[in-house]
Amino acid sequence: PVKAGARVAVAAGASEQATAPGVAREKQGLTWKDVAGCDVCMASAPKLVVHFCGGAFASASPKFLYRHFVELLAAEAGAVVIATPYKTGFDHDGAAAEAVGKFDLALGDLEFQGLEKGLPVLGVGHSLGGLVTTLLAVRPQPLDRLRLGCVVISFNQRPLTDAIPITLPPPPPEGTEEIAKFFSDSFIEALRQERLQEGLDLVSQVAGSVLESSGRGDGSKFDLGPRTAGLLAQVGPILGDLALGKRGFSPNKAEIASRIKTSFSSPRTLLVQFANDGIDETPWLNGALARLARAAEAPPPPAPPPAQPA
């Protein structure tokens, strides 16, 4: 639990188009690599490890969709940034478990390759990734992986009807569970990343040949790459959950608030809220953390008076 004096800061009112300090600084000495299925951006002599979780769907391709931000983070903080993909679905505990599992594997591989062991770890998450980062802050942490803090950018856990502005079909009627399971498995299998990659490779090859025949290319294959397949594959779990009748996220806000009250372990927390983000719910998270801070700073109740002899 957070002790009295633990710090929570809020940066509010910024625009998502704002320029970060040092944006013009040349990003020297940065290298990208794939480690244990994670995109990793490394400064030349890192002194910090950042676990980055991107937003819904976007987490599957952080090097493509968050490249500028991740490179700035690595350069400005002198960090190795491990961006972990996770499946977008209704089970956010599952997403958090997947993200931290991939992070631990990647960090272990990097340390085996020569990264200094025991570097401090900072959690950073955007949108749904901010929720994942929050859930990781209420999970038990191994002593050798204690986090020095977390940065939550544009936290939100809006209902699905807000996140996807379409009319959803009703859940399947009772007695059709087997049919619903069949469709769920079919959606997930049809949109499996490896299967999508095979199709994209074929499309890339054909496109390259067409350009070559028209004199506009050298016949090389378009590199749609795993990141494109990863983005498309994110749709499978969502369609599978919808086919099973799921409509609400787990855990819900009441459960998250309860966990924050009893188990939040981040000694330093920065919340970032953008003025032009219509689905940002940072004020809700700030309220939950503020209640925790007030409870931690409250004096203990007075001891009961000693019992009087009979």
Residue pairs with C-beta under 8 A, 6 or more apart in sequence:
1 262
1 263
1 264
1 265
1 296
2 264
2 265
2 266
2 267
2 292
2 293
2 296
3 267
3 296
4 296
4 297
5 297
6 266
6 267
6 268
6 269
6 293
6 296
7 267
7 268
7 269
8 269
8 270
8 271
8 286
8 289
8 290
8 293
9 269
9 270
9 271
10 270
10 271
10 272
10 273
10 282
10 286
11 270
11 271
11 272
11 273
12 272
12 273
12 275
12 282
13 273
13 275
14 272
14 273
14 274
14 275
15 274
15 275
15 276
16 274
16 276
16 277
17 276
20 72
20 76
21 76
22 72
22 75
22 76
23 72
25 75
25 76
27 71
27 72
27 74
27 75
28 44
28 75
29 43
29 44
30 41
30 42
30 43
30 44
30 71
30 74
30 75
31 41
31 42
32 39
32 40
32 41
32 42
32 63
33 40
33 42
34 40
35 82
35 106
35 109
35 110
36 102
36 105
36 106
36 108
36 109
37 85
37 102
37 105
37 106
38 82
38 83
38 84
38 85
38 102
38 103
38 105
38 106
39 62
39 63
39 70
39 83
40 80
40 81
40 82
40 83
40 106
40 110
41 63
41 70
41 71
41 73
41 74
41 80
41 81
41 83
42 74
42 80
42 81
43 74
43 75
43 77
43 78
43 79
43 80
45 78
46 74
46 78
46 79
46 80
46 115
46 116
46 119
47 78
47 79
47 119
47 120
48 77
48 78
48 79
48 80
48 119
48 120
48 121
48 122
49 79
49 80
49 82
49 107
49 119
49 120
49 121
49 122
50 73
50 74
50 77
50 79
50 80
50 81
50 82
50 121
50 122
50 123
50 124
51 82
51 84
51 99
51 100
51 103
51 121
51 122
51 123
51 124
51 133
51 136
51 147
52 62
52 66
52 70
52 73
52 81
52 82
52 83
52 84
52 124
52 125
52 129
53 59
53 83
53 84
53 86
53 99
53 123
53 124
53 125
53 126
53 128
53 129
53 130
53 132
53 133
54 62
54 65
54 66
54 83
54 125
54 126
54 127
54 129
55 126
55 127
55 128
55 129
55 154
56 88
56 127
56 128
56 163
56 234
57 88
57 231
57 234
57 235
58 65
58 66
58 126
58 127
58 231
59 83
59 84
59 85
59 86
59 88
59 99
59 128
59 129
60 85
60 88
60 227
60 230
60 231
60 233
60 234
61 85
61 227
61 228
61 230
61 231
62 70
62 83
62 85
63 70
63 83
63 227
64 227
66 83
66 126
70 81
70 83
73 79
73 81
73 124
74 80
74 81
77 122
79 122
80 110
80 115
80 119
82 103
82 106
82 107
82 110
84 98
84 99
84 100
84 102
84 103
84 106
85 99
85 102
85 230
86 95
86 96
86 98
86 99
86 102
86 132
87 94
87 95
87 98
87 234
87 237
88 95
88 128
88 234
88 237
88 238
89 95
89 237
89 238
89 240
89 241
90 160
90 238
90 241
90 246
90 247
90 248
90 249
90 250
91 241
91 250
92 128
92 131
92 132
92 135
92 157
92 249
92 250
92 251
93 135
93 250
93 251
95 128
95 132
96 132
96 135
96 136
96 139
99 132
99 136
100 136
100 139
104 145
107 115
107 145
111 117
118 144
120 147
120 148
121 145
121 146
121 147
121 148
122 147
122 148
122 149
122 150
122 151
123 133
123 136
123 137
123 147
123 149
123 150
123 151
123 266
124 133
124 150
124 151
124 153
125 131
125 132
125 133
125 134
125 150
125 151
125 152
125 153
126 153
126 154
127 153
127 154
127 155
127 156
128 156
128 157
130 152
130 153
130 154
130 155
130 156
130 285
131 155
131 156
131 157
131 256
133 150
133 151
133 152
134 150
134 152
134 155
134 256
134 260
134 285
135 251
135 256
135 259
136 147
136 150
137 147
137 150
137 264
137 265
137 266
137 269
138 256
138 259
138 260
138 262
138 263
138 264
138 265
139 263
141 147
141 265
147 265
147 266
148 267
148 268
149 266
149 267
149 268
149 269
149 270
150 266
150 268
150 269
150 270
151 269
151 270
151 271
151 272
152 269
152 270
152 271
152 272
152 282
152 285
153 272
154 272
154 273
154 274
154 277
154 280
154 282
155 271
155 280
155 281
155 282
155 284
155 285
156 279
156 280
156 281
157 249
157 252
157 253
157 256
157 281
158 279
158 281
159 248
159 249
160 168
160 247
160 248
160 249
161 168
162 279
163 279
168 242
168 247
169 242
171 245
171 247
172 179
172 180
172 243
172 244
172 245
180 243
180 244
180 245
181 244
183 240
183 243
184 239
184 240
184 241
184 243
184 244
185 240
187 236
187 239
187 240
187 243
188 236
188 237
188 239
188 240
189 195
189 236
190 236
191 232
191 233
191 235
191 236
191 239
192 233
192 236
193 226
193 229
193 230
193 232
193 233
194 229
196 229
196 232
196 233
197 226
197 229
200 224
200 225
200 228
200 229
201 221
201 224
203 222
203 224
204 221
204 222
204 223
204 224
205 221
205 222
207 221
207 222
208 217
208 219
208 220
208 221
208 222
209 219
211 217
211 219
212 218
212 219
251 259
253 284
256 288
257 288
260 288
260 289
260 292
261 288
261 291
261 292
261 295
264 289
264 292
269 289
271 282
271 285
271 286
271 289
272 282
273 280
273 282
273 283
274 280
